[in-house]
Structures are given as structure tokens and as C-alpha cells.
Amino acid sequence: MARDETAKSRSTVSHTASHLADFLIWLLKQDGYKRLPRDLPDYLKLPKIAYAAALPRPSKAYPDLDEAETLLSAMPSKSIMHRRARAIFAIAFLGGLRAETIVSLRLCHFDAERKVIVQDATVVRAKNGKSNIVNWFPIADCFKEEVQRWVSSMRALGCHDGDALFPSEMWLSSPRSIGVVGRELIEPMATKHAVAQAFSIACRGVEHKYSPHSAKHTLAAERDRRPLTSIQRKAWSDALGHENETTTERHYGKLSDERRCELFEEMGEAKIGKRKQLTDEDKIALVDSFMKFLNDS
């Protein structure tokens, strides 16, 4: 099928083939042409797979930040496994991290002083083996506080910098073993099941079941919602690992870690407040006021 300026639309090709098939059916009935193959018109039937209209791609479901905050606050916290799930859910939004990266982090990678997550690809399972300094996104404080509580509790149990940030259930089921002097290093979990499980727990009782990757979509949508400058937008995209900000790349080049941290501080000081949720009565009143304004004008 042609891909250049000679290409025809699906409708044009379909109609043309239909007219040609009708012509051949007529021709096969005429004297002098009846010896032609009777299935000749069948050769003009278009392959469905080539011209079938593609289904629209389903939109990716993700919560807005207000909903993510609500989901986090509703997660259970009685057991140490519950608290691990809360911290995993929180850090996914705090750093816009992939599930594989989350489970492979170590305690030393969560830097509360600098407000960053160190994605060291030599020990962390990062996309394309890319190391990165991930700034905490300027979102509700509950996300960072949840992770900080988890880090404090792990250090209180006896975890060291080289231990997994999120130990496996085997370690957490016997927390006393964590504080044993001279014990082996707590290695990160081999699979990302704990992250999927954390999101499953967060989404219990709600209509939408969000995947761990939805956190990235949430933060990308938040970037587009905020009145950011071009260079702030680039810093936000860099932290998400997006490399398609061609305009800002052309104007500002590659941002240093220090400059990106400065920009995140600026964005943190200019957080957008929560959206006001309008009730049905509020919406009716708003429409009534607008109609009254039109009538009075």
C-alpha cells in the first residue's frame, strides 16, 4: 500500500475496488468474456486486516494527586507489611519511580537532606541502565512523610545504608533478625510483586484499579496542569525521565543536578492548592448565575 502522496484513503480504495468488482461481474456475462475465471471479482476483495479501522487506544487510567493522597491515607497501617505497602505507594508518587526501581532501592538511596532519591544504575534496576538524581516532586507532604517514617523505622530495627529500602517479607516477619550484629546484607527483592500489591491494597474499595506505572502519568498530568515556566517544565520532565522536551532542551541544554534542585525548590514554594470539588447543587447554582447574567445583559 502506498505511503507517499499517491496514497488513497480507506474509503476511496474500498469504493474503487467495489466498482471494479461490479464491472468484472458484468463483464463475465458478456459474449466473448464468459471463459474468464468465474472467481475473478473475488480477487478485488480487500483484506480486512489491512483496511480495518483501528480501535481507539484506551486512555490510561491514573489518579489525580488529590485522589492519590486519599488512597494513601485510607491504606491500612497496623502491621509492618501494611506500612511497607504505604511507603511503597508513597515513593512511587514522590519520585515518579518505576516498580523495578522501587524494589531495588537501598536505604542510602533515600537522601532526606537533599530531598532526592539516588538512582544509581550500578546497583539499582533502572530503565536502560541510566543513573539519575531524582528530586522529590513538590506534592502533598504526606507522601514524603510516609517514606520518612518507614526509613526511620527501618533504621530503628538496625538497617544500614547498604540494606534494601524495602526488605522482603522474610526479613520483616522476624524483625529481630535485622538487628543481629554481623548479619548478612539485606538484598533487595528480586521481583516487583510488592509494588503491584501495594497499589492493589490502595485501590481496594474504589472503582479504578491503578497500576504502579500510573504514578508517572499522574505526575505528567500535574506538570501540564501547573503554570510552570519552560525551564521548570524541563526540570519536571527530566525528573520523570522524559527526554522529549525538545524546545526546552534547545534553549537550556542539559540541566545540572544542582540547577534542577533549585528549580524544584521554586516549584515547591509555589504549590497549587487542592481543587475545589463542586457538588451537584454548586454546579446548578453556577449555571443559574450564568444564565441570570446572560438575561440581564
C-alpha positions, 0 to 999 in steps of 0.5 A: 500500500502506498505511503507517499502522496499517491496514497488513497484513503480507506474509503476511496480504495474500498469504493474503487475496488467495489466498482471494479468488482461490479464491472468484472461481474458484468463483464463475465456475462458478456459474449466473448468474456464468459471463459474468464475465471468465474472467481475473478471479482473475488480477487478485488476483495480487500483484506480486512486486516489491512483496511480495518479501522483501528480501535481507539487506544484506551486512555490510561487510567491514573489518579489525580494527586488529590485522589492519590493522597486519599488512597494513601491515607485510607491504606491500612497501617497496623502491621509492618507489611501494611506500612511497607505497602504505604511507603511503597505507594508513597515513593512511587508518587514522590519520585515518579519511580518505576516498580523495578526501581522501587524494589531495588532501592537501598536505604542510602538511596533515600537522601532526606537532606537533599530531598532526592532519591539516588538512582544509581544504575550500578546497583539499582534496576533502572530503565536502560541502565541510566543513573539519575538524581531524582528530586522529590516532586513538590506534592502533598507532604504526606507522601514524603512523610510516609517514606520518612517514617518507614526509613526511620523505622527501618533504621530503628530495627538496625538497617544500614545504608547498604540494606534494601529500602524495602526488605522482603517479607522474610526479613520483616516477619522476624524483625529481630533478625535485622538487628543481629550484629554481623548479619548478612546484607539485606538484598533487595527483592528480586521481583516487583510483586510488592509494588503491584500489591501495594497499589492493589491494597490502595485501590481496594474499595474504589472503582479504578484499579491503578497500576504502579506505572500510573504514578508517572502519568499522574505526575505528567498530568500535574506538570501540564496542569501547573503554570510552570515556566519552560525551564521548570517544565524541563526540570519536571520532565527530566525528573520523570525521565522524559527526554522529549522536551525538545524546545526546552532542551534547545534553549537550556541544554542539559540541566545540572543536578544542582540547577534542577534542585533549585528549580524544584525548590521554586516549584515547591514554594509555589504549590497549587492548592487542592481543587475545589470539588463542586457538588451537584447543587454548586454546579446548578447554582453556577449555571443559574448565575450564568444564565441570570447574567446572560438575561440581564445583559 
